[in-house]
Each structure stands twice: as C-alpha cells, then as structure tokens.
Amino acid sequence: MANLIVERVETARSGQNPYVISRLKSGWLVIGDVQPLPGYCVLLADPVVESLNALDEAGRSQYSLDMIGAGDALLAVTDAERINYETLCNAEPALHSHLVPRYAWEPEDKRRRVPWIAYDWKTARRFDPAQDGLFIARMRDALK
C-alpha cells in the first residue's frame, strides 16, 4: 500500500514530516500542502488502513472523535464559520480526512460550493513553514 499517505505517516513517525501539527490518538493532523483556504488540514490515520471500515468500533470512534476535535481546534483558531469534513480514500487508498474551514468572507459563488470545485488547488498558496508557523503553534495549543 505504498502511496503518499503511507509516506507522510512514515515521515511523521520519524519526525521528518514538516506538515505535522500534532499526533492524535488515531493518527496525525497535518497542514495541507496547499492552502486554498486558510487552515486547510488533513487527518492521516496511523496505523494506515484502507478505509474507515477497516477499523474496529473503538478505532472508528477514536478516528471520528479526533477529526471532530481537530475541527473544534480549527474553529477556535480561525474565523471560520464551519468546517467541511471529507473522507475520500480514492486517489490515495488509505484512510485520511480533509478538514476545510469555510469562511463568511468567501465570495458567495464559492462559499456555497464544495471547495474542490470552488477553488483552484493547483495555483493555491503552498505551505510555507515561516508563514504557517503561527497557525501550527496555535493549533497545537488548541489541541492540548
């Protein structure tokens, strides 16, 4: 099951993943490679499994609670109105969930659409450790 999610989890375990925000009970919360909307994050399951259905009941519950807790932290440190949660596992067949803050300041034609369609992810601002460092620190504090 070698794919980007597996690689990111392995580098997180070794302390070499610059995107890591925090180790949670069910996996790793990382900041997105790109930031089409400020605060976009991904929860990577650890251990890596192919889908939420591959976890036992306790694992499913913990993953869901961690995802919601990360969303609570995002709400606390951003001015987001809500968080969109999306678990796909199609392009990268390993359990991971996208957490996308949604904001009142977004243009109406974008705010009501799914972020994958509303925004150009290919040209979005790339993660920058210097620029995103304060956000990561605030998220770590909120997740304690």
VEXMAR-640353 format. One record per residue: x, y, z of N, C-alpha, C in turn; residue number from 1. Coordinates in steps of 0.1 Angstrom, whole numbers, plus 5000, padded with zeros to 4 digits. Layout:
BEGIN
<<X; Y; Z>; <X; Y; Z>; <X; Y; Z>; NUM>
...
***
This chain:
BEGIN
<<5008; 4988; 5000>; <5000; 5000; 5000>; <5009; 5012; 5000>; 1>
<<5019; 5013; 4991>; <5027; 5025; 4991>; <5020; 5036; 4983>; 2>
<<5018; 5047; 4990>; <5012; 5059; 4984>; <5016; 5071; 4992>; 3>
<<5011; 5083; 4989>; <5015; 5095; 4995>; <5011; 5095; 5010>; 4>
<<5000; 5089; 5014>; <4996; 5089; 5028>; <5005; 5080; 5036>; 5>
<<5009; 5068; 5030>; <5018; 5060; 5037>; <5032; 5067; 5039>; 6>
<<5036; 5074; 5029>; <5049; 5081; 5030>; <5048; 5092; 5041>; 7>
<<5037; 5099; 5041>; <5035; 5110; 5051>; <5034; 5105; 5065>; 8>
<<5028; 5094; 5067>; <5027; 5088; 5080>; <5041; 5083; 5085>; 9>
<<5048; 5077; 5076>; <5062; 5072; 5079>; <5071; 5084; 5083>; 10>
<<5070; 5095; 5075>; <5079; 5106; 5078>; <5074; 5113; 5091>; 11>
<<5061; 5113; 5094>; <5056; 5118; 5107>; <5062; 5110; 5119>; 12>
<<5061; 5097; 5117>; <5066; 5088; 5128>; <5081; 5091; 5131>; 13>
<<5089; 5094; 5120>; <5103; 5096; 5122>; <5107; 5110; 5125>; 14>
<<5096; 5119; 5127>; <5099; 5133; 5130>; <5104; 5141; 5118>; 15>
<<5102; 5136; 5106>; <5107; 5143; 5094>; <5096; 5149; 5085>; 16>
<<5084; 5149; 5090>; <5073; 5155; 5082>; <5071; 5169; 5086>; 17>
<<5074; 5179; 5078>; <5073; 5193; 5081>; <5058; 5198; 5082>; 18>
<<5049; 5190; 5078>; <5035; 5194; 5078>; <5028; 5190; 5091>; 19>
<<5034; 5183; 5099>; <5028; 5178; 5112>; <5024; 5189; 5121>; 20>
<<5011; 5189; 5125>; <5006; 5198; 5135>; <5007; 5191; 5149>; 21>
<<5001; 5179; 5149>; <5001; 5172; 5162>; <4998; 5157; 5159>; 22>
<<5003; 5149; 5169>; <5000; 5134; 5169>; <4987; 5133; 5177>; 23>
<<4977; 5127; 5172>; <4965; 5125; 5178>; <4964; 5110; 5181>; 24>
<<4954; 5106; 5189>; <4953; 5091; 5193>; <4952; 5082; 5180>; 25>
<<4945; 5087; 5170>; <4942; 5079; 5159>; <4951; 5081; 5147>; 26>
<<4959; 5092; 5148>; <4968; 5095; 5136>; <4975; 5108; 5138>; 27>
<<4977; 5114; 5126>; <4985; 5127; 5126>; <4977; 5137; 5119>; 28>
<<4976; 5149; 5126>; <4969; 5160; 5119>; <4980; 5168; 5113>; 29>
<<4979; 5171; 5100>; <4989; 5178; 5092>; <4982; 5190; 5085>; 30>
<<4990; 5200; 5083>; <4985; 5212; 5075>; <4986; 5207; 5060>; 31>
<<4977; 5212; 5052>; <4977; 5209; 5038>; <4989; 5214; 5031>; 32>
<<4993; 5207; 5020>; <5004; 5211; 5012>; <5001; 5225; 5006>; 33>
<<4989; 5227; 5003>; <4984; 5240; 4997>; <4973; 5245; 5006>; 34>
<<4971; 5258; 5006>; <4962; 5265; 5014>; <4952; 5273; 5006>; 35>
<<4943; 5266; 4999>; <4933; 5273; 4991>; <4924; 5282; 5000>; 36>
<<4922; 5276; 5012>; <4915; 5284; 5023>; <4924; 5282; 5035>; 37>
<<4926; 5293; 5043>; <4935; 5293; 5054>; <4931; 5282; 5064>; 38>
<<4940; 5274; 5069>; <4937; 5264; 5079>; <4934; 5250; 5073>; 39>
<<4934; 5248; 5060>; <4931; 5235; 5055>; <4941; 5225; 5061>; 40>
<<4935; 5214; 5066>; <4943; 5203; 5073>; <4938; 5190; 5068>; 41>
<<4946; 5180; 5071>; <4943; 5166; 5068>; <4946; 5157; 5080>; 42>
<<4937; 5148; 5083>; <4940; 5138; 5094>; <4944; 5125; 5087>; 43>
<<4956; 5120; 5090>; <4961; 5108; 5085>; <4960; 5097; 5095>; 44>
<<4953; 5086; 5092>; <4952; 5075; 5102>; <4965; 5068; 5104>; 45>
<<4968; 5065; 5116>; <4980; 5057; 5120>; <4976; 5048; 5131>; 46>
<<4976; 5035; 5128>; <4982; 5028; 5116>; <4974; 5031; 5104>; 47>
<<4981; 5030; 5092>; <4974; 5032; 5079>; <4965; 5020; 5076>; 48>
<<4953; 5023; 5073>; <4943; 5013; 5068>; <4937; 5018; 5056>; 49>
<<4930; 5010; 5048>; <4925; 5014; 5035>; <4912; 5023; 5036>; 50>
<<4905; 5021; 5047>; <4893; 5029; 5049>; <4888; 5029; 5063>; 51>
<<4878; 5037; 5066>; <4873; 5038; 5080>; <4866; 5024; 5083>; 52>
<<4861; 5017; 5073>; <4855; 5004; 5076>; <4865; 4993; 5080>; 53>
<<4878; 4996; 5078>; <4888; 4986; 5082>; <4891; 4986; 5097>; 54>
<<4886; 4997; 5103>; <4889; 4998; 5118>; <4878; 4991; 5126>; 55>
<<4882; 4987; 5138>; <4872; 4981; 5147>; <4864; 4993; 5152>; 56>
<<4854; 4990; 5160>; <4845; 5000; 5166>; <4852; 5011; 5174>; 57>
<<4861; 5006; 5182>; <4869; 5016; 5190>; <4877; 5025; 5181>; 58>
<<4884; 5019; 5171>; <4892; 5027; 5162>; <4884; 5037; 5154>; 59>
<<4872; 5033; 5149>; <4863; 5042; 5142>; <4859; 5053; 5151>; 60>
<<4855; 5050; 5163>; <4851; 5061; 5172>; <4862; 5070; 5175>; 61>
<<4874; 5065; 5178>; <4886; 5074; 5181>; <4889; 5083; 5169>; 62>
<<4889; 5077; 5157>; <4892; 5085; 5145>; <4882; 5096; 5143>; 63>
<<4869; 5093; 5145>; <4859; 5103; 5144>; <4860; 5114; 5154>; 64>
<<4863; 5110; 5166>; <4865; 5120; 5177>; <4877; 5129; 5175>; 65>
<<4888; 5123; 5170>; <4899; 5131; 5166>; <4896; 5141; 5155>; 66>
<<4889; 5136; 5145>; <4886; 5145; 5134>; <4877; 5157; 5139>; 67>
<<4867; 5154; 5147>; <4858; 5164; 5152>; <4866; 5174; 5162>; 68>
<<4875; 5168; 5170>; <4883; 5176; 5179>; <4892; 5186; 5171>; 69>
<<4898; 5181; 5160>; <4906; 5189; 5151>; <4898; 5200; 5145>; 70>
<<4885; 5197; 5142>; <4876; 5207; 5137>; <4873; 5218; 5147>; 71>
<<4871; 5213; 5160>; <4869; 5223; 5171>; <4881; 5232; 5172>; 72>
<<4893; 5227; 5171>; <4905; 5235; 5172>; <4906; 5245; 5161>; 73>
<<4902; 5240; 5149>; <4902; 5250; 5137>; <4892; 5261; 5139>; 74>
<<4881; 5258; 5145>; <4871; 5269; 5148>; <4876; 5278; 5158>; 75>
<<4884; 5273; 5168>; <4889; 5282; 5178>; <4900; 5291; 5174>; 76>
<<4908; 5287; 5164>; <4920; 5295; 5160>; <4918; 5302; 5147>; 77>
<<4907; 5300; 5140>; <4904; 5307; 5128>; <4891; 5315; 5129>; 78>
<<4888; 5323; 5119>; <4875; 5329; 5120>; <4865; 5322; 5111>; 79>
<<4867; 5309; 5110>; <4858; 5300; 5102>; <4844; 5300; 5108>; 80>
<<4834; 5299; 5099>; <4820; 5297; 5103>; <4817; 5282; 5106>; 81>
<<4823; 5274; 5098>; <4821; 5259; 5099>; <4833; 5252; 5093>; 82>
<<4833; 5239; 5095>; <4843; 5231; 5089>; <4837; 5220; 5080>; 83>
<<4842; 5219; 5068>; <4838; 5208; 5059>; <4847; 5196; 5062>; 84>
<<4841; 5185; 5064>; <4849; 5172; 5066>; <4846; 5163; 5054>; 85>
<<4857; 5158; 5049>; <4856; 5149; 5038>; <4866; 5137; 5038>; 86>
<<4861; 5125; 5038>; <4869; 5113; 5039>; <4867; 5106; 5025>; 87>
<<4877; 5106; 5017>; <4875; 5100; 5003>; <4882; 5087; 5001>; 88>
<<4895; 5086; 5003>; <4903; 5074; 5001>; <4903; 5068; 4987>; 89>
<<4901; 5076; 4977>; <4900; 5072; 4963>; <4914; 5073; 4956>; 90>
<<4919; 5085; 4955>; <4931; 5088; 4948>; <4943; 5082; 4956>; 91>
<<4942; 5083; 4969>; <4952; 5077; 4978>; <4945; 5067; 4987>; 92>
<<4945; 5054; 4984>; <4937; 5044; 4991>; <4942; 5041; 5005>; 93>
<<4941; 5051; 5013>; <4945; 5050; 5027>; <4936; 5060; 5035>; 94>
<<4932; 5056; 5047>; <4923; 5065; 5054>; <4929; 5078; 5057>; 95>
<<4922; 5089; 5053>; <4926; 5102; 5056>; <4913; 5111; 5054>; 96>
<<4913; 5122; 5061>; <4901; 5131; 5060>; <4906; 5145; 5059>; 97>
<<4899; 5152; 5050>; <4902; 5166; 5048>; <4893; 5175; 5057>; 98>
<<4899; 5185; 5063>; <4892; 5194; 5071>; <4894; 5208; 5065>; 99>
<<4883; 5213; 5060>; <4884; 5226; 5052>; <4876; 5236; 5059>; 100>
<<4882; 5246; 5065>; <4875; 5257; 5071>; <4867; 5265; 5061>; 101>
<<4855; 5269; 5064>; <4847; 5277; 5054>; <4844; 5291; 5061>; 102>
<<4845; 5301; 5054>; <4845; 5315; 5059>; <4834; 5323; 5054>; 103>
<<4829; 5333; 5062>; <4818; 5342; 5058>; <4824; 5351; 5047>; 104>
<<4837; 5354; 5047>; <4843; 5363; 5037>; <4845; 5357; 5023>; 105>
<<4842; 5344; 5022>; <4844; 5338; 5008>; <4833; 5344; 4999>; 106>
<<4837; 5346; 4986>; <4826; 5351; 4977>; <4815; 5341; 4976>; 107>
<<4803; 5346; 4975>; <4790; 5338; 4976>; <4791; 5326; 4966>; 108>
<<4796; 5328; 4954>; <4796; 5318; 4944>; <4806; 5307; 4948>; 109>
<<4816; 5309; 4957>; <4825; 5299; 4961>; <4820; 5293; 4974>; 110>
<<4815; 5301; 4983>; <4812; 5296; 4997>; <4801; 5285; 4997>; 111>
<<4792; 5285; 4987>; <4782; 5275; 4987>; <4786; 5263; 4979>; 112>
<<4797; 5262; 4973>; <4802; 5251; 4965>; <4812; 5243; 4973>; 113>
<<4814; 5230; 4969>; <4824; 5222; 4976>; <4838; 5228; 4972>; 114>
<<4847; 5228; 4982>; <4860; 5235; 4980>; <4868; 5230; 4968>; 115>
<<4866; 5217; 4965>; <4874; 5211; 4954>; <4871; 5217; 4941>; 116>
<<4858; 5221; 4939>; <4853; 5227; 4927>; <4854; 5242; 4927>; 117>
<<4852; 5248; 4939>; <4852; 5263; 4940>; <4865; 5269; 4939>; 118>
<<4876; 5262; 4943>; <4889; 5268; 4943>; <4899; 5261; 4934>; 119>
<<4909; 5268; 4929>; <4919; 5262; 4920>; <4930; 5257; 4929>; 120>
<<4931; 5245; 4932>; <4940; 5239; 4942>; <4954; 5239; 4935>; 121>
<<4955; 5239; 4922>; <4968; 5238; 4916>; <4976; 5251; 4917>; 122>
<<4969; 5262; 4918>; <4975; 5275; 4920>; <4974; 5281; 4934>; 123>
<<4969; 5274; 4943>; <4967; 5278; 4957>; <4981; 5280; 4963>; 124>
<<4981; 5289; 4973>; <4993; 5292; 4981>; <4999; 5279; 4986>; 125>
<<5012; 5276; 4985>; <5018; 5264; 4990>; <5021; 5266; 5005>; 126>
<<5021; 5255; 5012>; <5025; 5256; 5026>; <5039; 5262; 5028>; 127>
<<5040; 5271; 5037>; <5053; 5278; 5040>; <5055; 5278; 5055>; 128>
<<5066; 5270; 5060>; <5068; 5269; 5074>; <5069; 5282; 5081>; 129>
<<5075; 5292; 5075>; <5075; 5306; 5082>; <5062; 5312; 5082>; 130>
<<5054; 5312; 5072>; <5041; 5318; 5071>; <5031; 5311; 5079>; 131>
<<5032; 5298; 5080>; <5022; 5289; 5086>; <5026; 5285; 5100>; 132>
<<5037; 5289; 5105>; <5042; 5285; 5118>; <5033; 5290; 5130>; 133>
<<5028; 5302; 5129>; <5019; 5307; 5140>; <5006; 5299; 5140>; 134>
<<5001; 5296; 5129>; <4989; 5288; 5128>; <4991; 5274; 5134>; 135>
<<5002; 5268; 5131>; <5005; 5254; 5136>; <5007; 5255; 5151>; 136>
<<5014; 5265; 5156>; <5015; 5267; 5171>; <5002; 5269; 5178>; 137>
<<4993; 5277; 5172>; <4980; 5279; 5178>; <4972; 5266; 5178>; 138>
<<4973; 5259; 5167>; <4965; 5246; 5166>; <4970; 5236; 5177>; 139>
<<4984; 5236; 5179>; <4989; 5227; 5189>; <4984; 5230; 5203>; 140>
<<4983; 5243; 5206>; <4978; 5248; 5218>; <4963; 5244; 5220>; 141>
<<4956; 5246; 5209>; <4941; 5243; 5210>; <4938; 5228; 5211>; 142>
<<4947; 5220; 5206>; <4945; 5205; 5207>; <4950; 5199; 5220>; 143>
<<4956; 5207; 5229>; <4961; 5201; 5242>; <4949; 5198; 5251>; 144>
***
